Amino acid sequence: MRKGYKLCRICGEEENVADMVSGCCPVCARYHAQKLSEYQRQYEAAVAAGEPSAVSRVSELIAEYEQSERVRLKDAHREHSPGVKAK
Ligand SMILES: [Zn+2]
């Protein structure tokens, strides 16, 4: 591996450390941040509404997303079209 480069913790691409955001390459970091902020909004809405069942459902969604993103982002990175693929 080149000096000053590290592997993205999500897609495993070699990236300049200066461009990385908390261990992710810029592509993954941007996509990840968008997704998580979506879930964060849902989570906060559920908390504000005082719905414990909705809160735990969104928490599960976030946990599942954390797992699945590693696979999906690998594919997205290769095709340079993150997040547009249907399930
Ligand atoms: Zn990456």
PDB file of the backbone (N, CA, C, O) and the ligand in Angstrom, with CONECT records:
HET     ZN  A 101       1
ATOM      1  N   MET A   1       0.848  -1.211   0.000  1.00  0.00           N
ATOM      2  CA  MET A   1       0.000   0.000   0.000  1.00  0.00           C
ATOM      3  C   MET A   1       0.879   1.255   0.000  1.00  0.00           C
ATOM      4  O   MET A   1       1.917   1.302   0.661  1.00  0.00           O
ATOM      5  N   ARG A   2       0.445   2.261  -0.749  1.00  0.00           N
ATOM      6  CA  ARG A   2       1.241   3.493  -0.818  1.00  0.00           C
ATOM      7  C   ARG A   2       1.229   4.235   0.518  1.00  0.00           C
ATOM      8  O   ARG A   2       0.301   4.109   1.318  1.00  0.00           O
ATOM      9  N   LYS A   3       2.265   4.992   0.725  1.00  0.00           N
ATOM     10  CA  LYS A   3       2.371   5.785   1.950  1.00  0.00           C
ATOM     11  C   LYS A   3       1.289   6.873   1.939  1.00  0.00           C
ATOM     12  O   LYS A   3       1.055   7.519   0.918  1.00  0.00           O
ATOM     13  N   GLY A   4       0.644   7.059   3.077  1.00  0.00           N
ATOM     14  CA  GLY A   4      -0.393   8.086   3.161  1.00  0.00           C
ATOM     15  C   GLY A   4      -1.737   7.619   2.641  1.00  0.00           C
ATOM     16  O   GLY A   4      -2.678   8.406   2.535  1.00  0.00           O
ATOM     17  N   TYR A   5      -1.830   6.322   2.312  1.00  0.00           N
ATOM     18  CA  TYR A   5      -3.099   5.769   1.842  1.00  0.00           C
ATOM     19  C   TYR A   5      -3.590   4.712   2.813  1.00  0.00           C
ATOM     20  O   TYR A   5      -2.806   4.012   3.453  1.00  0.00           O
ATOM     21  N   LYS A   6      -4.909   4.616   2.907  1.00  0.00           N
ATOM     22  CA  LYS A   6      -5.513   3.580   3.742  1.00  0.00           C
ATOM     23  C   LYS A   6      -6.703   2.986   3.016  1.00  0.00           C
ATOM     24  O   LYS A   6      -7.193   3.549   2.037  1.00  0.00           O
ATOM     25  N   LEU A   7      -7.164   1.841   3.504  1.00  0.00           N
ATOM     26  CA  LEU A   7      -8.340   1.212   2.896  1.00  0.00           C
ATOM     27  C   LEU A   7      -9.605   1.770   3.530  1.00  0.00           C
ATOM     28  O   LEU A   7      -9.699   1.892   4.751  1.00  0.00           O
ATOM     29  N   CYS A   8     -10.580   2.108   2.685  1.00  0.00           N
ATOM     30  CA  CYS A   8     -11.883   2.538   3.171  1.00  0.00           C
ATOM     31  C   CYS A   8     -12.490   1.413   3.991  1.00  0.00           C
ATOM     32  O   CYS A   8     -12.431   0.250   3.592  1.00  0.00           O
ATOM     33  N   ARG A   9     -13.072   1.749   5.128  1.00  0.00           N
ATOM     34  CA  ARG A   9     -13.581   0.690   6.005  1.00  0.00           C
ATOM     35  C   ARG A   9     -14.882   0.091   5.474  1.00  0.00           C
ATOM     36  O   ARG A   9     -15.314  -0.961   5.945  1.00  0.00           O
ATOM     37  N   ILE A  10     -15.508   0.748   4.498  1.00  0.00           N
ATOM     38  CA  ILE A  10     -16.748   0.218   3.936  1.00  0.00           C
ATOM     39  C   ILE A  10     -16.496  -0.516   2.623  1.00  0.00           C
ATOM     40  O   ILE A  10     -16.850  -1.689   2.502  1.00  0.00           O
ATOM     41  N   CYS A  11     -15.901   0.140   1.650  1.00  0.00           N
ATOM     42  CA  CYS A  11     -15.759  -0.494   0.338  1.00  0.00           C
ATOM     43  C   CYS A  11     -14.390  -1.126   0.145  1.00  0.00           C
ATOM     44  O   CYS A  11     -14.207  -1.930  -0.769  1.00  0.00           O
ATOM     45  N   GLY A  12     -13.415  -0.774   1.000  1.00  0.00           N
ATOM     46  CA  GLY A  12     -12.101  -1.388   0.897  1.00  0.00           C
ATOM     47  C   GLY A  12     -11.209  -0.784  -0.167  1.00  0.00           C
ATOM     48  O   GLY A  12     -10.131  -1.313  -0.438  1.00  0.00           O
ATOM     49  N   GLU A  13     -11.637   0.322  -0.780  1.00  0.00           N
ATOM     50  CA  GLU A  13     -10.808   0.996  -1.765  1.00  0.00           C
ATOM     51  C   GLU A  13      -9.634   1.697  -1.085  1.00  0.00           C
ATOM     52  O   GLU A  13      -9.738   2.161   0.050  1.00  0.00           O
ATOM     53  N   GLU A  14      -8.526   1.759  -1.799  1.00  0.00           N
ATOM     54  CA  GLU A  14      -7.377   2.478  -1.273  1.00  0.00           C
ATOM     55  C   GLU A  14      -7.616   3.972  -1.474  1.00  0.00           C
ATOM     56  O   GLU A  14      -7.915   4.413  -2.584  1.00  0.00           O
ATOM     57  N   GLU A  15      -7.484   4.750  -0.399  1.00  0.00           N
ATOM     58  CA  GLU A  15      -7.781   6.177  -0.474  1.00  0.00           C
ATOM     59  C   GLU A  15      -6.704   6.996   0.222  1.00  0.00           C
ATOM     60  O   GLU A  15      -6.077   6.544   1.180  1.00  0.00           O
ATOM     61  N   ASN A  16      -6.504   8.211  -0.281  1.00  0.00           N
ATOM     62  CA  ASN A  16      -5.606   9.157   0.383  1.00  0.00           C
ATOM     63  C   ASN A  16      -6.184   9.495   1.754  1.00  0.00           C
ATOM     64  O   ASN A  16      -7.338   9.909   1.862  1.00  0.00           O
ATOM     65  N   VAL A  17      -5.391   9.321   2.780  1.00  0.00           N
ATOM     66  CA  VAL A  17      -5.867   9.544   4.149  1.00  0.00           C
ATOM     67  C   VAL A  17      -6.433  10.960   4.312  1.00  0.00           C
ATOM     68  O   VAL A  17      -7.380  11.175   5.069  1.00  0.00           O
ATOM     69  N   ALA A  18      -5.843  11.918   3.595  1.00  0.00           N
ATOM     70  CA  ALA A  18      -6.287  13.308   3.699  1.00  0.00           C
ATOM     71  C   ALA A  18      -7.721  13.490   3.225  1.00  0.00           C
ATOM     72  O   ALA A  18      -8.402  14.422   3.654  1.00  0.00           O
ATOM     73  N   ASP A  19      -8.192  12.597   2.331  1.00  0.00           N
ATOM     74  CA  ASP A  19      -9.549  12.708   1.795  1.00  0.00           C
ATOM     75  C   ASP A  19     -10.576  11.900   2.571  1.00  0.00           C
ATOM     76  O   ASP A  19     -11.775  11.995   2.311  1.00  0.00           O
ATOM     77  N   MET A  20     -10.107  11.108   3.518  1.00  0.00           N
ATOM     78  CA  MET A  20     -11.018  10.195   4.197  1.00  0.00           C
ATOM     79  C   MET A  20     -11.780  10.876   5.329  1.00  0.00           C
ATOM     80  O   MET A  20     -11.280  11.794   5.979  1.00  0.00           O
ATOM     81  N   VAL A  21     -13.005  10.398   5.544  1.00  0.00           N
ATOM     82  CA  VAL A  21     -13.840  10.893   6.639  1.00  0.00           C
ATOM     83  C   VAL A  21     -14.136   9.730   7.567  1.00  0.00           C
ATOM     84  O   VAL A  21     -14.812   8.777   7.178  1.00  0.00           O
ATOM     85  N   SER A  22     -13.643   9.803   8.770  1.00  0.00           N
ATOM     86  CA  SER A  22     -13.771   8.733   9.778  1.00  0.00           C
ATOM     87  C   SER A  22     -13.630   7.332   9.180  1.00  0.00           C
ATOM     88  O   SER A  22     -14.477   6.462   9.382  1.00  0.00           O
ATOM     89  N   GLY A  23     -12.550   7.143   8.448  1.00  0.00           N
ATOM     90  CA  GLY A  23     -12.230   5.812   7.934  1.00  0.00           C
ATOM     91  C   GLY A  23     -12.912   5.446   6.632  1.00  0.00           C
ATOM     92  O   GLY A  23     -12.705   4.347   6.119  1.00  0.00           O
ATOM     93  N   CYS A  24     -13.730   6.353   6.077  1.00  0.00           N
ATOM     94  CA  CYS A  24     -14.415   6.080   4.807  1.00  0.00           C
ATOM     95  C   CYS A  24     -13.832   6.952   3.707  1.00  0.00           C
ATOM     96  O   CYS A  24     -13.384   8.070   3.963  1.00  0.00           O
ATOM     97  N   CYS A  25     -13.839   6.436   2.473  1.00  0.00           N
ATOM     98  CA  CYS A  25     -13.483   7.270   1.327  1.00  0.00           C
ATOM     99  C   CYS A  25     -14.607   8.292   1.131  1.00  0.00           C
ATOM    100  O   CYS A  25     -15.702   8.112   1.662  1.00  0.00           O
ATOM    101  N   PRO A  26     -14.344   9.371   0.368  1.00  0.00           N
ATOM    102  CA  PRO A  26     -15.357  10.427   0.202  1.00  0.00           C
ATOM    103  C   PRO A  26     -16.674   9.915  -0.371  1.00  0.00           C
ATOM    104  O   PRO A  26     -17.741  10.381   0.030  1.00  0.00           O
ATOM    105  N   VAL A  27     -16.616   8.962  -1.303  1.00  0.00           N
ATOM    106  CA  VAL A  27     -17.835   8.417  -1.920  1.00  0.00           C
ATOM    107  C   VAL A  27     -18.718   7.757  -0.867  1.00  0.00           C
ATOM    108  O   VAL A  27     -19.910   8.049  -0.770  1.00  0.00           O
ATOM    109  N   CYS A  28     -18.124   6.866  -0.084  1.00  0.00           N
ATOM    110  CA  CYS A  28     -18.886   6.157   0.943  1.00  0.00           C
ATOM    111  C   CYS A  28     -19.342   7.113   2.039  1.00  0.00           C
ATOM    112  O   CYS A  28     -20.475   7.023   2.513  1.00  0.00           O
ATOM    113  N   ALA A  29     -18.481   8.009   2.433  1.00  0.00           N
ATOM    114  CA  ALA A  29     -18.806   8.923   3.526  1.00  0.00           C
ATOM    115  C   ALA A  29     -20.024   9.774   3.184  1.00  0.00           C
ATOM    116  O   ALA A  29     -20.886  10.011   4.031  1.00  0.00           O
ATOM    117  N   ARG A  30     -20.086  10.235   1.926  1.00  0.00           N
ATOM    118  CA  ARG A  30     -21.194  11.104   1.522  1.00  0.00           C
ATOM    119  C   ARG A  30     -22.502  10.309   1.494  1.00  0.00           C
ATOM    120  O   ARG A  30     -23.530  10.759   2.003  1.00  0.00           O
ATOM    121  N   TYR A  31     -22.442   9.124   0.892  1.00  0.00           N
ATOM    122  CA  TYR A  31     -23.623   8.294   0.781  1.00  0.00           C
ATOM    123  C   TYR A  31     -24.121   7.872   2.163  1.00  0.00           C
ATOM    124  O   TYR A  31     -25.314   7.926   2.462  1.00  0.00           O
ATOM    125  N   HIS A  32     -23.181   7.458   2.978  1.00  0.00           N
ATOM    126  CA  HIS A  32     -23.469   7.003   4.334  1.00  0.00           C
ATOM    127  C   HIS A  32     -24.122   8.127   5.150  1.00  0.00           C
ATOM    128  O   HIS A  32     -25.099   7.894   5.862  1.00  0.00           O
ATOM    129  N   ALA A  33     -23.584   9.327   5.043  1.00  0.00           N
ATOM    130  CA  ALA A  33     -24.098  10.469   5.800  1.00  0.00           C
ATOM    131  C   ALA A  33     -25.526  10.806   5.393  1.00  0.00           C
ATOM    132  O   ALA A  33     -26.362  11.131   6.237  1.00  0.00           O
ATOM    133  N   GLN A  34     -25.801  10.726   4.088  1.00  0.00           N
ATOM    134  CA  GLN A  34     -27.159  11.003   3.598  1.00  0.00           C
ATOM    135  C   GLN A  34     -28.150   9.995   4.154  1.00  0.00           C
ATOM    136  O   GLN A  34     -29.212  10.361   4.657  1.00  0.00           O
ATOM    137  N   LYS A  35     -27.791   8.733   4.057  1.00  0.00           N
ATOM    138  CA  LYS A  35     -28.673   7.669   4.528  1.00  0.00           C
ATOM    139  C   LYS A  35     -28.943   7.821   6.020  1.00  0.00           C
ATOM    140  O   LYS A  35     -30.087   7.767   6.472  1.00  0.00           O
ATOM    141  N   LEU A  36     -27.871   8.011   6.765  1.00  0.00           N
ATOM    142  CA  LEU A  36     -28.024   8.080   8.217  1.00  0.00           C
ATOM    143  C   LEU A  36     -28.832   9.294   8.644  1.00  0.00           C
ATOM    144  O   LEU A  36     -29.569   9.232   9.627  1.00  0.00           O
ATOM    145  N   SER A  37     -28.701  10.398   7.918  1.00  0.00           N
ATOM    146  CA  SER A  37     -29.463  11.585   8.316  1.00  0.00           C
ATOM    147  C   SER A  37     -30.944  11.382   8.025  1.00  0.00           C
ATOM    148  O   SER A  37     -31.801  11.920   8.725  1.00  0.00           O
ATOM    149  N   GLU A  38     -31.242  10.597   6.981  1.00  0.00           N
ATOM    150  CA  GLU A  38     -32.636  10.217   6.727  1.00  0.00           C
ATOM    151  C   GLU A  38     -33.205   9.440   7.906  1.00  0.00           C
ATOM    152  O   GLU A  38     -34.286   9.749   8.407  1.00  0.00           O
ATOM    153  N   TYR A  39     -32.465   8.434   8.336  1.00  0.00           N
ATOM    154  CA  TYR A  39     -32.898   7.600   9.461  1.00  0.00           C
ATOM    155  C   TYR A  39     -32.967   8.416  10.750  1.00  0.00           C
ATOM    156  O   TYR A  39     -33.856   8.228  11.580  1.00  0.00           O
ATOM    157  N   GLN A  40     -32.015   9.318  10.890  1.00  0.00           N
ATOM    158  CA  GLN A  40     -31.987  10.163  12.081  1.00  0.00           C
ATOM    159  C   GLN A  40     -33.253  11.009  12.176  1.00  0.00           C
ATOM    160  O   GLN A  40     -33.812  11.196  13.257  1.00  0.00           O
ATOM    161  N   ARG A  41     -33.696  11.517  11.024  1.00  0.00           N
ATOM    162  CA  ARG A  41     -34.929  12.314  11.005  1.00  0.00           C
ATOM    163  C   ARG A  41     -36.127  11.467  11.407  1.00  0.00           C
ATOM    164  O   ARG A  41     -36.979  11.907  12.179  1.00  0.00           O
ATOM    165  N   GLN A  42     -36.186  10.254  10.881  1.00  0.00           N
ATOM    166  CA  GLN A  42     -37.283   9.335  11.237  1.00  0.00           C
ATOM    167  C   GLN A  42     -37.260   9.025  12.727  1.00  0.00           C
ATOM    168  O   GLN A  42     -38.294   8.988  13.393  1.00  0.00           O
ATOM    169  N   TYR A  43     -36.056   8.805  13.226  1.00  0.00           N
ATOM    170  CA  TYR A  43     -35.875   8.460  14.635  1.00  0.00           C
ATOM    171  C   TYR A  43     -36.365   9.593  15.530  1.00  0.00           C
ATOM    172  O   TYR A  43     -37.109   9.378  16.487  1.00  0.00           O
ATOM    173  N   GLU A  44     -35.929  10.802  15.196  1.00  0.00           N
ATOM    174  CA  GLU A  44     -36.317  11.962  15.993  1.00  0.00           C
ATOM    175  C   GLU A  44     -37.821  12.219  15.931  1.00  0.00           C
ATOM    176  O   GLU A  44     -38.436  12.615  16.921  1.00  0.00           O
ATOM    177  N   ALA A  45     -38.398  11.990  14.768  1.00  0.00           N
ATOM    178  CA  ALA A  45     -39.848  12.155  14.614  1.00  0.00           C
ATOM    179  C   ALA A  45     -40.587  11.160  15.500  1.00  0.00           C
ATOM    180  O   ALA A  45     -41.592  11.504  16.123  1.00  0.00           O
ATOM    181  N   ALA A  46     -40.093   9.932  15.555  1.00  0.00           N
ATOM    182  CA  ALA A  46     -40.724   8.894  16.379  1.00  0.00           C
ATOM    183  C   ALA A  46     -40.606   9.228  17.869  1.00  0.00           C
ATOM    184  O   ALA A  46     -41.552   9.040  18.634  1.00  0.00           O
ATOM    185  N   VAL A  47     -39.449   9.718  18.261  1.00  0.00           N
ATOM    186  CA  VAL A  47     -39.234  10.111  19.661  1.00  0.00           C
ATOM    187  C   VAL A  47     -40.158  11.275  20.020  1.00  0.00           C
ATOM    188  O   VAL A  47     -40.785  11.281  21.079  1.00  0.00           O
ATOM    189  N   ALA A  48     -40.230  12.261  19.116  1.00  0.00           N
ATOM    190  CA  ALA A  48     -41.063  13.433  19.357  1.00  0.00           C
ATOM    191  C   ALA A  48     -42.532  13.058  19.461  1.00  0.00           C
ATOM    192  O   ALA A  48     -43.288  13.671  20.215  1.00  0.00           O
ATOM    193  N   ALA A  49     -42.930  12.043  18.698  1.00  0.00           N
ATOM    194  CA  ALA A  49     -44.316  11.592  18.710  1.00  0.00           C
ATOM    195  C   ALA A  49     -44.620  10.700  19.909  1.00  0.00           C
ATOM    196  O   ALA A  49     -45.773  10.346  20.151  1.00  0.00           O
ATOM    197  N   GLY A  50     -43.572  10.337  20.662  1.00  0.00           N
ATOM    198  CA  GLY A  50     -43.748   9.498  21.841  1.00  0.00           C
ATOM    199  C   GLY A  50     -44.234   8.098  21.488  1.00  0.00           C
ATOM    200  O   GLY A  50     -45.117   7.548  22.146  1.00  0.00           O
ATOM    201  N   GLU A  51     -43.639   7.526  20.428  1.00  0.00           N
ATOM    202  CA  GLU A  51     -44.033   6.187  19.997  1.00  0.00           C
ATOM    203  C   GLU A  51     -42.876   5.206  20.169  1.00  0.00           C
ATOM    204  O   GLU A  51     -42.028   5.077  19.286  1.00  0.00           O
ATOM    205  N   PRO A  52     -42.846   4.518  21.310  1.00  0.00           N
ATOM    206  CA  PRO A  52     -41.729   3.594  21.585  1.00  0.00           C
ATOM    207  C   PRO A  52     -41.568   2.514  20.523  1.00  0.00           C
ATOM    208  O   PRO A  52     -40.446   2.130  20.192  1.00  0.00           O
ATOM    209  N   SER A  53     -42.678   2.027  19.990  1.00  0.00           N
ATOM    210  CA  SER A  53     -42.580   0.961  18.985  1.00  0.00           C
ATOM    211  C   SER A  53     -41.939   1.499  17.705  1.00  0.00           C
ATOM    212  O   SER A  53     -41.142   0.812  17.066  1.00  0.00           O
ATOM    213  N   ALA A  54     -42.288   2.721  17.340  1.00  0.00           N
ATOM    214  CA  ALA A  54     -41.691   3.331  16.151  1.00  0.00           C
ATOM    215  C   ALA A  54     -40.208   3.602  16.379  1.00  0.00           C
ATOM    216  O   ALA A  54     -39.387   3.430  15.478  1.00  0.00           O
ATOM    217  N   VAL A  55     -39.878   4.033  17.605  1.00  0.00           N
ATOM    218  CA  VAL A  55     -38.477   4.309  17.924  1.00  0.00           C
ATOM    219  C   VAL A  55     -37.633   3.047  17.763  1.00  0.00           C
ATOM    220  O   VAL A  55     -36.563   3.083  17.155  1.00  0.00           O
ATOM    221  N   SER A  56     -38.124   1.918  18.314  1.00  0.00           N
ATOM    222  CA  SER A  56     -37.334   0.695  18.228  1.00  0.00           C
ATOM    223  C   SER A  56     -37.294   0.166  16.803  1.00  0.00           C
ATOM    224  O   SER A  56     -36.317  -0.465  16.400  1.00  0.00           O
ATOM    225  N   ARG A  57     -38.359   0.421  16.032  1.00  0.00           N
ATOM    226  CA  ARG A  57     -38.356  -0.016  14.634  1.00  0.00           C
ATOM    227  C   ARG A  57     -37.271   0.722  13.854  1.00  0.00           C
ATOM    228  O   ARG A  57     -36.525   0.114  13.087  1.00  0.00           O
ATOM    229  N   VAL A  58     -37.191   2.044  14.057  1.00  0.00           N
ATOM    230  CA  VAL A  58     -36.186   2.833  13.348  1.00  0.00           C
ATOM    231  C   VAL A  58     -34.778   2.442  13.799  1.00  0.00           C
ATOM    232  O   VAL A  58     -33.853   2.398  12.989  1.00  0.00           O
ATOM    233  N   SER A  59     -34.619   2.155  15.105  1.00  0.00           N
ATOM    234  CA  SER A  59     -33.330   1.696  15.606  1.00  0.00           C
ATOM    235  C   SER A  59     -32.893   0.427  14.888  1.00  0.00           C
ATOM    236  O   SER A  59     -31.723   0.273  14.539  1.00  0.00           O
ATOM    237  N   GLU A  60     -33.843  -0.482  14.671  1.00  0.00           N
ATOM    238  CA  GLU A  60     -33.542  -1.719  13.947  1.00  0.00           C
ATOM    239  C   GLU A  60     -33.150  -1.436  12.508  1.00  0.00           C
ATOM    240  O   GLU A  60     -32.214  -2.032  11.976  1.00  0.00           O
ATOM    241  N   LEU A  61     -33.883  -0.514  11.882  1.00  0.00           N
ATOM    242  CA  LEU A  61     -33.574  -0.141  10.501  1.00  0.00           C
ATOM    243  C   LEU A  61     -32.140   0.377  10.402  1.00  0.00           C
ATOM    244  O   LEU A  61     -31.406   0.036   9.474  1.00  0.00           O
ATOM    245  N   ILE A  62     -31.755   1.206  11.375  1.00  0.00           N
ATOM    246  CA  ILE A  62     -30.405   1.774  11.372  1.00  0.00           C
ATOM    247  C   ILE A  62     -29.369   0.662  11.512  1.00  0.00           C
ATOM    248  O   ILE A  62     -28.360   0.655  10.806  1.00  0.00           O
ATOM    249  N   ALA A  63     -29.621  -0.280  12.428  1.00  0.00           N
ATOM    250  CA  ALA A  63     -28.697  -1.391  12.634  1.00  0.00           C
ATOM    251  C   ALA A  63     -28.577  -2.254  11.379  1.00  0.00           C
ATOM    252  O   ALA A  63     -27.482  -2.668  10.997  1.00  0.00           O
ATOM    253  N   GLU A  64     -29.720  -2.517  10.745  1.00  0.00           N
ATOM    254  CA  GLU A  64     -29.708  -3.302   9.507  1.00  0.00           C
ATOM    255  C   GLU A  64     -28.958  -2.568   8.415  1.00  0.00           C
ATOM    256  O   GLU A  64     -28.201  -3.165   7.650  1.00  0.00           O
ATOM    257  N   TYR A  65     -29.179  -1.264   8.353  1.00  0.00           N
ATOM    258  CA  TYR A  65     -28.497  -0.462   7.342  1.00  0.00           C
ATOM    259  C   TYR A  65     -26.993  -0.509   7.533  1.00  0.00           C
ATOM    260  O   TYR A  65     -26.239  -0.643   6.568  1.00  0.00           O
ATOM    261  N   GLU A  66     -26.562  -0.399   8.772  1.00  0.00           N
ATOM    262  CA  GLU A  66     -25.131  -0.453   9.074  1.00  0.00           C
ATOM    263  C   GLU A  66     -24.513  -1.748   8.540  1.00  0.00           C
ATOM    264  O   GLU A  66     -23.383  -1.756   8.053  1.00  0.00           O
ATOM    265  N   GLN A  67     -25.271  -2.835   8.640  1.00  0.00           N
ATOM    266  CA  GLN A  67     -24.794  -4.124   8.146  1.00  0.00           C
ATOM    267  C   GLN A  67     -24.774  -4.163   6.624  1.00  0.00           C
ATOM    268  O   GLN A  67     -23.764  -4.510   6.012  1.00  0.00           O
ATOM    269  N   SER A  68     -25.910  -3.802   6.020  1.00  0.00           N
ATOM    270  CA  SER A  68     -26.075  -4.004   4.583  1.00  0.00           C
ATOM    271  C   SER A  68     -25.259  -3.018   3.754  1.00  0.00           C
ATOM    272  O   SER A  68     -24.875  -3.335   2.629  1.00  0.00           O
ATOM    273  N   GLU A  69     -24.989  -1.832   4.286  1.00  0.00           N
ATOM    274  CA  GLU A  69     -24.271  -0.813   3.518  1.00  0.00           C
ATOM    275  C   GLU A  69     -22.901  -1.317   3.069  1.00  0.00           C
ATOM    276  O   GLU A  69     -22.410  -0.925   2.010  1.00  0.00           O
ATOM    277  N   ARG A  70     -22.294  -2.172   3.858  1.00  0.00           N
ATOM    278  CA  ARG A  70     -20.958  -2.635   3.506  1.00  0.00           C
ATOM    279  C   ARG A  70     -20.978  -3.394   2.188  1.00  0.00           C
ATOM    280  O   ARG A  70     -20.063  -3.276   1.373  1.00  0.00           O
ATOM    281  N   VAL A  71     -22.027  -4.167   1.994  1.00  0.00           N
ATOM    282  CA  VAL A  71     -22.172  -4.913   0.749  1.00  0.00           C
ATOM    283  C   VAL A  71     -22.581  -3.975  -0.383  1.00  0.00           C
ATOM    284  O   VAL A  71     -21.970  -3.969  -1.452  1.00  0.00           O
ATOM    285  N   ARG A  72     -23.613  -3.189  -0.134  1.00  0.00           N
ATOM    286  CA  ARG A  72     -24.158  -2.342  -1.203  1.00  0.00           C
ATOM    287  C   ARG A  72     -23.153  -1.304  -1.665  1.00  0.00           C
ATOM    288  O   ARG A  72     -23.051  -1.030  -2.861  1.00  0.00           O
ATOM    289  N   LEU A  73     -22.416  -0.727  -0.740  1.00  0.00           N
ATOM    290  CA  LEU A  73     -21.481   0.318  -1.120  1.00  0.00           C
ATOM    291  C   LEU A  73     -20.319  -0.240  -1.928  1.00  0.00           C
ATOM    292  O   LEU A  73     -19.733   0.469  -2.747  1.00  0.00           O
ATOM    293  N   LYS A  74     -19.987  -1.487  -1.706  1.00  0.00           N
ATOM    294  CA  LYS A  74     -18.951  -2.118  -2.521  1.00  0.00           C
ATOM    295  C   LYS A  74     -19.371  -2.102  -3.979  1.00  0.00           C
ATOM    296  O   LYS A  74     -18.590  -1.730  -4.855  1.00  0.00           O
ATOM    297  N   ASP A  75     -20.618  -2.510  -4.238  1.00  0.00           N
ATOM    298  CA  ASP A  75     -21.137  -2.517  -5.602  1.00  0.00           C
ATOM    299  C   ASP A  75     -21.241  -1.102  -6.161  1.00  0.00           C
ATOM    300  O   ASP A  75     -20.836  -0.828  -7.291  1.00  0.00           O
ATOM    301  N   ALA A  76     -21.793  -0.214  -5.345  1.00  0.00           N
ATOM    302  CA  ALA A  76     -22.003   1.160  -5.778  1.00  0.00           C
ATOM    303  C   ALA A  76     -20.689   1.813  -6.176  1.00  0.00           C
ATOM    304  O   ALA A  76     -20.619   2.569  -7.145  1.00  0.00           O
ATOM    305  N   HIS A  77     -19.669   1.512  -5.425  1.00  0.00           N
ATOM    306  CA  HIS A  77     -18.375   2.127  -5.679  1.00  0.00           C
ATOM    307  C   HIS A  77     -17.833   1.710  -7.032  1.00  0.00           C
ATOM    308  O   HIS A  77     -17.288   2.528  -7.773  1.00  0.00           O
ATOM    309  N   ARG A  78     -17.985   0.440  -7.348  1.00  0.00           N
ATOM    310  CA  ARG A  78     -17.479  -0.075  -8.616  1.00  0.00           C
ATOM    311  C   ARG A  78     -18.170   0.592  -9.787  1.00  0.00           C
ATOM    312  O   ARG A  78     -17.537   0.895 -10.798  1.00  0.00           O
ATOM    313  N   GLU A  79     -19.470   0.823  -9.654  1.00  0.00           N
ATOM    314  CA  GLU A  79     -20.239   1.334 -10.795  1.00  0.00           C
ATOM    315  C   GLU A  79     -20.335   2.853 -10.799  1.00  0.00           C
ATOM    316  O   GLU A  79     -20.876   3.433 -11.741  1.00  0.00           O
ATOM    317  N   HIS A  80     -19.830   3.491  -9.785  1.00  0.00           N
ATOM    318  CA  HIS A  80     -19.873   4.956  -9.660  1.00  0.00           C
ATOM    319  C   HIS A  80     -21.297   5.476  -9.734  1.00  0.00           C
ATOM    320  O   HIS A  80     -21.531   6.555 -10.277  1.00  0.00           O
ATOM    321  N   SER A  81     -22.249   4.729  -9.198  1.00  0.00           N
ATOM    322  CA  SER A  81     -23.625   5.197  -9.141  1.00  0.00           C
ATOM    323  C   SER A  81     -24.224   4.783  -7.807  1.00  0.00           C
ATOM    324  O   SER A  81     -25.119   3.939  -7.762  1.00  0.00           O
ATOM    325  N   PRO A  82     -23.735   5.372  -6.721  1.00  0.00           N
ATOM    326  CA  PRO A  82     -24.144   4.936  -5.393  1.00  0.00           C
ATOM    327  C   PRO A  82     -25.638   5.105  -5.150  1.00  0.00           C
ATOM    328  O   PRO A  82     -26.214   6.163  -5.402  1.00  0.00           O
ATOM    329  N   GLY A  83     -26.245   4.036  -4.654  1.00  0.00           N
ATOM    330  CA  GLY A  83     -27.594   4.146  -4.140  1.00  0.00           C
ATOM    331  C   GLY A  83     -28.724   4.130  -5.135  1.00  0.00           C
ATOM    332  O   GLY A  83     -29.873   4.306  -4.731  1.00  0.00           O
ATOM    333  N   VAL A  84     -28.466   3.926  -6.434  1.00  0.00           N
ATOM    334  CA  VAL A  84     -29.559   3.984  -7.395  1.00  0.00           C
ATOM    335  C   VAL A  84     -30.095   2.593  -7.741  1.00  0.00           C
ATOM    336  O   VAL A  84     -31.110   2.463  -8.425  1.00  0.00           O
ATOM    337  N   LYS A  85     -29.411   1.569  -7.266  1.00  0.00           N
ATOM    338  CA  LYS A  85     -29.832   0.207  -7.602  1.00  0.00           C
ATOM    339  C   LYS A  85     -31.053  -0.212  -6.803  1.00  0.00           C
ATOM    340  O   LYS A  85     -31.125   0.027  -5.598  1.00  0.00           O
ATOM    341  N   ALA A  86     -32.003  -0.831  -7.466  1.00  0.00           N
ATOM    342  CA  ALA A  86     -33.165  -1.388  -6.754  1.00  0.00           C
ATOM    343  C   ALA A  86     -32.745  -2.670  -6.060  1.00  0.00           C
ATOM    344  O   ALA A  86     -31.728  -3.283  -6.385  1.00  0.00           O
ATOM    345  N   LYS A  87     -33.566  -3.051  -5.093  1.00  0.00           N
ATOM    346  CA  LYS A  87     -33.227  -4.246  -4.303  1.00  0.00           C
ATOM    347  C   LYS A  87     -33.293  -5.514  -5.131  1.00  0.00           C
ATOM    348  O   LYS A  87     -33.036  -6.602  -4.615  1.00  0.00           O
TER     349      LYS A  87
HETATM  350 ZN    ZN A 101     -15.383   3.662   0.280  1.00  0.00          ZN2+
END
